[in-house]
């Protein structure tokens, strides 16, 4: 949580892009929200690409709702989901 800004999750973009205005879903909590802004090294970005370590401001989500290890993904295109188990290759 950043004073005057709100909740700012941080992490690395693994695939796709992250832009302000994107609606994301956090798994496994199934929390959906809109990205208000994206920053890297205290500079606003129009778009974050794979490999970028970014912070992104989200609407109406408290710090207490998110946990380390949650995954954020595009809510409109195969959003992330929690899994009780999976098969590794």
TIDODO-228692 format. One line per 5 residues: number of its first residue (from 1); for each residue y, x, z of N, C-alpha, C, O. Coordinates in steps of 0.2 Angstrom, whole numbers, padded with zeros to 4 digits, m for minus. Atoms other than C-alpha are relative to their C-alpha. Example, Ala and Ser with C-alpha at 12.3 -4.5 7.8 and 13.67 -1.06 7.14 Angstrom:
BEGIN
1	m0006,0004,0000,m0022,0062,0039,0006,0004,0000,0005,0009,0003; m0006,m0004,m0001,m0005,0068,0036,0005,m0004,0003,0011,m0001,0004;
//
This chain:
BEGIN
1	m0006,0004,0000,0000,0000,0000,0006,0004,0000,0007,0009,0004; m0006,m0004,0001,0017,0007,m0005,0006,m0005,0002,0006,m0010,m0002; m0005,0004,m0002,0032,0000,0004,0005,m0002,m0006,0007,0002,m0010; m0004,0002,0005,0043,m0011,m0008,m0003,m0001,m0007,0000,m0004,m0011; 0003,0000,0007,0030,m0010,m0022,m0006,m0005,0001,m0007,m0009,m0003;
6	0006,0004,m0001,0014,m0018,m0015,m0006,0004,0000,m0006,0010,0002; 0006,m0003,0000,m0004,m0014,m0017,m0001,0004,m0007,0000,0001,m0012; 0001,m0005,0006,m0008,0001,m0029,m0006,0003,0001,m0007,0009,0004; 0006,m0004,0001,m0026,0005,m0032,0001,0006,m0004,0005,0006,m0009; 0000,m0006,0004,m0029,0022,m0039,m0007,0001,m0002,m0012,0000,0001;
11	0006,m0002,0003,m0043,0029,m0050,0000,0002,m0007,0006,0003,m0009; 0000,m0003,0007,m0049,0036,m0066,m0002,m0005,m0005,m0006,m0009,m0004; 0002,0005,0005,m0049,0026,m0082,m0006,0004,m0004,m0006,0009,m0006; 0006,m0003,0003,m0067,0029,m0089,m0001,m0002,m0007,m0003,0002,m0011; 0001,0002,0007,m0067,0018,m0105,0006,m0005,m0001,0009,m0008,0004;
16	m0005,0004,0002,m0054,0008,m0114,0007,0002,0002,0008,0008,0003; m0007,m0002,m0002,m0036,0007,m0109,0002,m0005,0005,0000,m0010,0006; m0003,0004,m0005,m0026,0000,m0095,0008,0000,m0001,0011,0005,m0001; m0007,0001,0001,m0009,m0008,m0098,0003,m0005,0004,0000,m0009,0007; m0003,0006,m0004,0004,m0018,m0088,m0001,m0007,m0004,m0001,m0007,m0010;
21	0001,0006,0003,0000,m0036,m0091,m0007,m0002,m0001,m0009,m0008,m0002; 0008,0001,0001,m0019,m0034,m0092,m0002,m0003,0006,0000,m0002,0012; 0003,0004,m0006,m0029,m0046,m0081,m0006,0004,0001,m0011,0004,m0003; 0006,m0004,m0002,m0042,m0036,m0072,m0004,m0004,0006,m0001,m0008,0010; 0005,0003,m0005,m0057,m0041,m0061,m0003,0006,0004,m0005,0011,0001;
26	0003,m0005,m0004,m0063,m0030,m0046,m0007,m0002,0002,m0008,m0008,0004; 0006,0001,m0002,m0081,m0029,m0043,m0002,0004,0006,0001,0010,0006; 0004,0007,m0001,m0091,m0033,m0032,0003,m0006,0003,0000,m0011,0004; m0003,0005,m0003,m0078,m0043,m0024,0002,m0006,m0004,0004,m0012,m0002; m0002,0006,0005,m0074,m0054,m0040,0007,m0002,0002,0008,m0008,0002;
31	m0008,0002,m0001,m0055,m0053,m0037,0003,0001,m0006,0002,0007,m0009; m0003,m0001,0006,m0045,m0056,m0052,0008,0000,0001,0010,m0004,0005; m0007,m0001,m0001,m0027,m0051,m0054,0003,0003,m0006,0000,0005,m0010; m0003,m0003,0006,m0014,m0045,m0066,0003,0007,0002,0006,0008,0008; m0003,m0007,m0001,m0008,m0027,m0068,0007,0000,m0001,0009,m0002,m0007;
36	m0007,0000,0001,0011,m0026,m0065,0002,0006,m0003,0007,0006,m0007; m0002,m0007,0003,0013,m0007,m0069,m0005,0005,0001,m0010,0004,0005; 0005,m0006,0000,0003,0009,m0072,0004,0006,0001,0009,0007,m0003; m0004,m0006,m0001,0009,0026,m0066,m0005,0006,0000,m0011,0005,0003; 0004,m0006,m0001,0002,0044,m0067,0005,0005,0002,0010,0006,m0002;
41	m0005,m0005,m0003,0011,0058,m0057,0007,m0003,0001,0012,0000,m0001; m0006,0003,m0002,0025,0046,m0052,0004,m0002,m0006,0010,m0003,m0006; m0003,0002,0006,0029,0042,m0070,m0003,m0006,m0003,m0009,m0007,m0004; 0003,0007,0003,0027,0024,m0078,m0003,0002,m0006,0000,0006,m0010; 0003,m0001,0006,0015,0023,m0092,0000,m0007,m0004,m0001,m0012,0000;
46	0001,0006,0004,0014,0010,m0106,m0007,m0001,m0001,m0009,m0007,m0002; 0008,0000,0001,m0005,0014,m0107,m0003,0006,0003,m0001,0011,0002; 0005,m0006,m0003,m0018,0024,m0098,m0006,0000,m0004,m0009,m0005,m0006; 0006,m0001,0004,m0032,0031,m0108,m0006,0003,0004,m0005,0006,0009; 0006,m0004,m0004,m0050,0038,m0103,0002,0007,0002,0005,0011,m0002;
51	m0001,m0007,m0003,m0048,0053,m0092,0006,0000,0005,0007,0004,0009; m0006,0000,m0004,m0031,0048,m0084,m0002,m0002,0007,m0005,m0007,0008; 0000,0002,m0007,m0030,0047,m0065,0006,m0004,0001,0012,m0001,0001; m0006,0004,0000,m0018,0033,m0062,0000,m0005,0006,m0005,m0006,0010; m0001,0005,m0005,m0011,0021,m0049,0002,m0006,m0004,0006,m0005,m0009;
56	m0003,0006,0004,m0008,0003,m0055,0001,m0006,0006,m0003,m0007,0010; m0003,0005,m0004,0002,m0010,m0046,m0003,m0007,m0002,m0003,m0009,m0007; 0003,0006,0001,m0007,m0027,m0044,0003,m0006,0004,0006,m0005,0009; m0003,0006,m0003,m0001,m0045,m0040,m0004,m0003,0005,m0010,m0004,0004; 0003,0005,m0005,m0006,m0055,m0025,m0007,0002,0002,m0011,m0002,0003;
61	0006,m0003,m0003,m0020,m0043,m0019,0002,0004,0006,0007,0009,0005; m0002,m0004,m0006,m0019,m0036,m0001,m0005,0006,0000,m0010,0006,m0003; 0004,m0006,m0001,m0025,m0019,0003,m0007,m0001,0004,m0012,0002,0002; 0006,0002,m0004,m0038,m0027,0015,m0005,m0003,m0005,m0011,m0003,m0003; 0005,0004,0005,m0046,m0036,0000,m0004,0006,m0004,m0010,0004,m0007;
66	0003,m0005,0004,m0050,m0019,m0009,m0004,0005,0004,m0001,0007,0010; 0003,m0006,m0003,m0062,m0005,m0004,m0002,0005,m0005,m0002,0004,m0011; 0002,m0006,0004,m0066,0012,m0010,m0007,m0001,m0004,m0011,m0004,m0001; 0006,0001,0004,m0079,0012,m0024,0000,m0007,m0004,m0004,m0007,m0009; 0000,0006,0004,m0074,m0005,m0031,0002,0002,m0007,0005,0007,m0009;
71	m0001,m0001,0007,m0073,m0006,m0050,0004,m0005,m0003,0003,m0011,m0002; m0005,0005,0003,m0059,m0014,m0060,m0002,0000,m0008,m0003,0006,m0011; 0001,0000,0007,m0062,m0020,m0078,0004,m0006,m0003,0006,m0010,0001; m0003,0006,0004,m0055,m0032,m0091,m0003,m0006,0001,m0009,m0007,0000; 0003,0006,m0002,m0058,m0049,m0085,m0002,m0005,m0006,m0006,m0009,m0005;
76	0001,0004,0006,m0058,m0056,m0103,m0006,0003,m0004,m0008,m0001,m0009; 0004,m0003,0004,m0070,m0044,m0110,m0006,0003,0004,m0005,0009,0006; 0006,m0002,m0003,m0087,m0042,m0101,0002,0003,0007,0002,0009,0008; m0003,m0003,m0006,m0079,m0040,m0083,m0006,0003,0004,m0012,0001,0004; 0005,m0003,m0005,m0088,m0029,m0070,m0003,m0005,0005,0001,m0010,0007;
81	0003,0005,m0005,m0100,m0038,m0058,m0004,0005,0004,m0007,0010,0003; 0004,m0004,m0005,m0109,m0032,m0043,m0008,m0001,m0002,m0010,m0006,m0005; 0007,0000,0001,m0128,m0029,m0044,m0004,0002,0006,m0002,0007,0010; 0005,m0002,m0006,m0142,m0029,m0031,m0004,0006,m0001,m0006,0010,0003; 0004,m0005,0002,m0152,m0017,m0041,0001,0001,m0007,0004,m0003,m0011;
86	0000,m0002,0007,m0153,m0008,m0058,m0005,0005,m0001,m0007,0008,0003; 0005,m0006,0002,m0165,0003,m0068,0004,0005,m0003,0008,0004,m0008; m0003,m0006,0003,m0159,0020,m0072,m0004,0003,m0006,m0010,0002,m0006; 0003,m0003,0005,m0163,0029,m0088,m0001,0007,0000,m0004,0010,m0004;
//
